[in-house]
Amino acid sequence: MGRPCYCYIVECADGTYYTGWTVDPERRLATHNKGRGARYTRMRLPVKLVYVEEQPDRKSAMKREIQIKKMDRERKSRLIVKSEKQKDQEVVNSENENPEEI
């Protein structure tokens, strides 16, 4: 099996979403914000990473990218919100497991 890849959504300065895939989300975000990313994002800088989903390999990431690109804006927004809620819950669970580290 290949190394993990990631499907991601960035929110552009004009409020639109751009979806892509990468092996390194933070590096890809920096590339977009330097104006060397996708043509779509170059004219809509800066962009903010709002969603990342790990996939087991490149093929899976590319398939998921296509699925997300077919979603309407409302559905993408729900996906982003759901992901943020899961991250918040993981933080709460982590704090409850290790209260002395807070």
SEPADREN-321126 format. One record per residue (C-alpha): residue in three letters; x, y, z. Coordinates in Angstrom, 3 decimals, decimal comma. Layout:
+--------+----------+----------+----------+
! residu !        X !        Y !        Z !
+--------+----------+----------+----------+
!    ALA !        X !        Y !        Z !
...
+--------+----------+----------+----------+
% end
This chain:
+--------+----------+----------+----------+
! residu !        X !        Y !        Z !
+--------+----------+----------+----------+
!    MET !    0,000 !    0,000 !    0,000 !
!    GLY !    1,213 !    3,545 !   -0,762 !
!    ARG !    1,770 !    6,339 !    1,664 !
!    PRO !   -1,229 !    8,239 !    2,937 !
!    CYS !   -2,637 !   11,097 !    0,897 !
!    TYR !   -5,098 !   13,772 !    1,874 !
!    CYS !   -8,154 !   15,299 !    0,310 !
!    TYR !   -8,560 !   18,915 !    1,371 !
!    ILE !  -10,768 !   21,975 !    1,034 !
!    VAL !   -9,466 !   25,517 !    1,214 !
!    GLU !  -11,648 !   28,570 !    1,580 !
!    CYS !  -10,579 !   31,357 !   -0,735 !
!    ALA !  -10,568 !   35,068 !    0,123 !
!    ASP !  -13,799 !   35,522 !   -1,864 !
!    GLY !  -15,531 !   32,840 !    0,239 !
!    THR !  -15,493 !   30,113 !   -2,420 !
!    TYR !  -14,157 !   26,620 !   -1,805 !
!    TYR !  -11,424 !   24,806 !   -3,695 !
!    THR !  -10,951 !   21,043 !   -3,304 !
!    GLY !   -7,791 !   19,110 !   -4,063 !
!    TRP !   -5,573 !   16,273 !   -2,884 !
!    THR !   -1,979 !   16,181 !   -1,658 !
!    VAL !    0,558 !   14,189 !    0,334 !
!    ASP !    1,302 !   17,186 !    2,609 !
!    PRO !   -1,627 !   19,532 !    3,382 !
!    GLU !    0,441 !   22,247 !    5,104 !
!    ARG !    2,980 !   22,411 !    2,283 !
!    ARG !    0,178 !   22,491 !   -0,288 !
!    LEU !   -1,505 !   25,344 !    1,590 !
!    ALA !    1,765 !   27,308 !    1,525 !
!    THR !    2,083 !   26,639 !   -2,216 !
!    HIS !   -1,425 !   27,949 !   -2,828 !
!    ASN !   -0,751 !   31,080 !   -0,759 !
!    LYS !    2,474 !   31,781 !   -2,659 !
!    GLY !    0,402 !   31,925 !   -5,855 !
!    ARG !    1,896 !   28,708 !   -7,211 !
!    GLY !   -1,090 !   26,460 !   -6,545 !
!    ALA !   -4,104 !   25,841 !   -8,714 !
!    ARG !   -5,063 !   28,505 !  -11,228 !
!    TYR !   -8,424 !   28,880 !   -9,453 !
!    THR !   -6,838 !   29,885 !   -6,146 !
!    ARG !   -4,210 !   32,227 !   -7,605 !
!    MET !   -6,768 !   34,979 !   -8,110 !
!    ARG !   -8,485 !   34,376 !   -4,767 !
!    LEU !   -5,673 !   34,700 !   -2,233 !
!    PRO !   -5,175 !   34,175 !    0,584 !
!    VAL !   -6,687 !   30,740 !    1,103 !
!    LYS !   -7,371 !   29,032 !    4,432 !
!    LEU !   -7,305 !   25,272 !    5,027 !
!    VAL !  -10,761 !   24,349 !    6,353 !
!    TYR !  -10,964 !   20,583 !    5,809 !
!    VAL !   -8,534 !   17,668 !    5,605 !
!    GLU !   -9,438 !   14,017 !    5,190 !
!    GLU !   -6,781 !   11,295 !    5,208 !
!    GLN !   -6,971 !    8,619 !    2,538 !
!    PRO !   -4,917 !    5,404 !    2,366 !
!    ASP !   -3,408 !    6,137 !   -1,042 !
!    ARG !   -3,344 !    8,458 !   -4,059 !
!    LYS !   -6,121 !    6,670 !   -5,929 !
!    SER !   -8,489 !    6,921 !   -2,951 !
!    ALA !   -7,645 !   10,597 !   -2,447 !
!    MET !   -8,340 !   11,375 !   -6,097 !
!    LYS !  -11,678 !    9,535 !   -5,976 !
!    ARG !  -12,676 !   11,397 !   -2,814 !
!    GLU !  -11,663 !   14,714 !   -4,395 !
!    ILE !  -14,072 !   14,041 !   -7,262 !
!    GLN !  -16,862 !   13,128 !   -4,821 !
!    ILE !  -16,385 !   16,346 !   -2,864 !
!    LYS !  -16,167 !   18,492 !   -6,014 !
!    LYS !  -19,580 !   17,158 !   -7,039 !
!    MET !  -21,131 !   18,351 !   -3,742 !
!    ASP !  -22,974 !   21,644 !   -3,624 !
!    ARG !  -21,695 !   24,406 !   -1,355 !
!    GLU !  -24,152 !   23,613 !    1,440 !
!    ARG !  -23,057 !   19,991 !    1,603 !
!    LYS !  -19,367 !   20,987 !    1,620 !
!    SER !  -20,095 !   23,421 !    4,447 !
!    ARG !  -21,768 !   20,646 !    6,470 !
!    LEU !  -18,753 !   18,409 !    5,877 !
!    ILE !  -16,449 !   21,156 !    7,176 !
!    VAL !  -18,603 !   21,839 !   10,254 !
!    LYS !  -18,859 !   18,131 !   11,065 !
!    SER !  -15,073 !   17,823 !   10,848 !
!    GLU !  -14,578 !   20,823 !   13,175 !
!    LYS !  -16,981 !   19,325 !   15,730 !
!    GLN !  -15,078 !   16,026 !   15,629 !
!    LYS !  -11,775 !   17,857 !   16,224 !
!    ASP !  -13,316 !   19,748 !   19,160 !
!    GLN !  -14,567 !   16,468 !   20,653 !
!    GLU !  -11,120 !   14,885 !   20,258 !
!    VAL !   -9,598 !   17,799 !   22,193 !
!    VAL !  -12,168 !   17,409 !   24,994 !
!    ASN !  -11,560 !   13,653 !   25,148 !
!    SER !   -7,802 !   14,199 !   25,247 !
!    GLU !   -8,128 !   16,748 !   28,069 !
!    ASN !  -10,314 !   14,334 !   30,041 !
!    GLU !   -7,733 !   11,549 !   29,653 !
!    ASN !   -4,790 !   13,725 !   30,765 !
!    PRO !   -6,148 !   16,497 !   33,023 !
!    GLU !   -2,737 !   17,139 !   34,661 !
!    GLU !   -1,246 !   18,219 !   31,307 !
!    ILE !   -3,628 !   21,145 !   30,889 !
+--------+----------+----------+----------+
% end
